[in-house]
């Protein structure tokens, strides 16, 4: 916990410096706000979730201005914001954000068979499973697995994670 507090203070200091030196809408400000939001989301405290969601929103607005709406940086922030929204049980919003991240990664940045696409598919499948959308979740896990088996070794931890997640889904069905 002490290291998280220290990290939060350092992010705050970096943010103040970047804002003063580069202005409030610079790429470095967006990256720092994004990282700080991720830290706050990890703290698992409801009062920090509100702040983290606001920070992701700010980072997203800046990144869309600086890099364009379909950049890798935007996709990363959208993906991470979806995860936070999922933690907050805002499933509709999270599903929309995962969908947006997936579209950007597939069409604009990485291509349809990349590790980044597989990661988003896996996370979105987990969300769909929580929402009892088992058929959709199974399709997404299956696609994530096929990609991961091509991109990584078939006996990699990434493949094992998706196998484990998919088995959990099948067990529920």
C-alpha positions in Angstrom: 0.0 0.0 0.0 2.8 2.4 0.8 4.3 1.9 -2.7 0.9 2.7 -4.2 0.8 5.9 -2.3 4.3 6.8 -3.4 3.5 6.0 -7.0 0.3 8.1 -6.8 2.4 11.1 -5.5 5.0 10.6 -8.2 2.3 10.5 -10.9 0.8 13.6 -9.4 4.1 15.4 -9.5 4.8 14.4 -13.0 1.4 15.5 -14.1 1.8 18.9 -12.6 5.2 19.3 -14.3 3.9 18.2 -17.7 0.8 20.4 -17.4 3.0 23.4 -16.5 5.7 22.8 -19.1 3.7 21.3 -22.0 0.1 22.4 -21.4 -2.9 20.5 -20.2 -3.5 18.7 -23.5 -0.1 17.2 -24.3 0.6 13.5 -25.1 2.7 13.3 -21.9 -0.2 14.6 -19.8 -2.5 12.0 -21.4 0.0 9.2 -20.7 0.5 10.2 -17.1 -3.3 10.6 -16.5 -3.8 7.2 -18.1 -1.2 5.6 -15.9 -2.5 7.3 -12.8 -6.1 6.1 -13.6 -4.7 2.5 -13.9 -3.1 2.8 -10.5 -6.3 4.1 -8.9 -8.3 1.3 -10.5 -5.9 -1.2 -8.9 -6.5 0.1 -5.5 -9.9 -1.6 -5.4 -11.5 1.3 -3.5 -14.9 2.5 -4.7 -14.0 6.2 -3.9 -10.9 5.8 -6.2 -13.0 4.3 -9.0 -14.8 7.6 -9.7 -11.5 9.5 -9.9 -10.0 6.8 -12.1 -12.9 6.9 -14.5 -12.6 10.7 -14.7 -8.9 10.4 -15.4 -9.4 7.8 -18.2 -12.0 10.1 -19.7 -9.5 13.0 -19.7 -6.7 10.8 -21.1 -9.1 9.6 -23.8 -10.1 13.1 -24.8 -6.5 14.3 -25.0 -5.3 11.1 -26.9 -8.1 11.5 -29.4 -7.0 15.1 -30.1 -3.3 14.4 -30.2 -3.3 11.0 -32.0 -6.7 10.7 -33.7 -9.7 8.6 -32.6 -8.4 5.4 -34.1 -4.8 5.2 -32.7 -3.1 2.5 -30.7 -2.9 4.9 -27.7 -6.7 5.5 -27.9 -7.3 1.8 -28.1 -5.2 1.1 -25.0 -7.1 3.7 -23.0 -10.5 2.6 -24.2 -9.5 -1.1 -23.4 -8.4 -0.1 -19.9 -11.4 2.1 -19.3 -13.6 -0.8 -20.2 -11.9 -2.9 -17.6 -12.6 -0.3 -14.9 -16.2 0.1 -16.0 -16.6 -3.7 -15.7 -15.2 -3.6 -12.2 -17.8 -0.9 -11.4 -20.6 -3.2 -12.8 -21.3 -0.8 -15.6 -21.6 -3.7 -18.1 -23.3 -1.9 -20.9 -20.7 0.9 -21.0 -17.9 -1.7 -20.6 -19.2 -3.8 -23.5 -19.3 -0.7 -25.7 -15.8 0.3 -24.8 -14.4 -3.2 -25.4 -16.2 -3.2 -28.7 -14.6 0.1 -29.7 -11.1 -1.0 -28.6 -11.6 -4.2 -30.6 -12.6 -2.3 -33.8 -9.6 0.0 -33.5 -7.2 -2.8 -32.9 -8.5 -5.0 -35.7 -9.0 -2.4 -38.4 -6.6 0.5 -37.6 -3.7 -0.6 -35.6 -2.7 -4.3 -35.2 -4.8 -6.3 -37.6 -7.4 -9.0 -36.9 -4.9 -11.7 -35.7 -2.7 -9.9 -33.2 -2.0 -10.5 -29.6 -3.6 -7.1 -28.7 -6.8 -8.2 -30.4 -6.7 -11.6 -28.6 -6.4 -9.8 -25.2 -9.4 -7.6 -25.9 -11.4 -10.6 -27.1 -10.5 -12.5 -23.9 -11.6 -9.6 -21.7 -14.8 -9.0 -23.6 -15.6 -12.7 -23.5 -15.2 -12.6 -19.7 -17.7 -9.6 -19.5 -20.1 -11.4 -21.8 -19.9 -14.5 -19.6 -20.8 -12.3 -16.5 -23.8 -11.1 -18.5 -24.9 -14.7 -19.2 -24.3 -14.2 -23.0 -22.6 -17.6 -23.1 -22.8 -18.2 -26.9 -21.1 -14.9 -27.7 -18.5 -15.4 -24.9 -17.7 -18.8 -26.2 -17.2 -17.5 -29.7 -14.9 -14.7 -28.4 -12.9 -17.1 -26.3 -12.5 -19.4 -29.3 -11.3 -16.7 -31.5 -8.9 -15.4 -28.8 -7.6 -18.9 -28.4 -7.0 -19.5 -32.1 -5.1 -16.2 -32.3 -3.0 -16.9 -29.2 -2.1 -20.3 -30.4 -0.8 -18.7 -33.7 0.9 -15.7 -32.1 2.4 -17.5 -29.0 3.6 -21.0 -28.4 0.7 -23.4 -28.0 1.9 -24.2 -24.4 2.3 -20.5 -23.4 0.8 -18.9 -20.3 -1.4 -16.7 -22.6 -2.9 -19.8 -24.2 -3.4 -21.4 -20.8 -5.2 -18.3 -19.5 -7.7 -18.4 -22.3 -8.1 -22.2 -22.0 -8.8 -21.8 -18.3 -11.3 -19.0 -18.9 -13.1 -20.9 -21.6 -13.2 -24.0 -19.4 -14.9 -22.0 -16.7 -17.5 -20.8 -19.2 -18.2 -24.3 -20.4 -18.5 -25.5 -16.8 -21.3 -22.9 -16.3 -23.2 -24.0 -19.3 
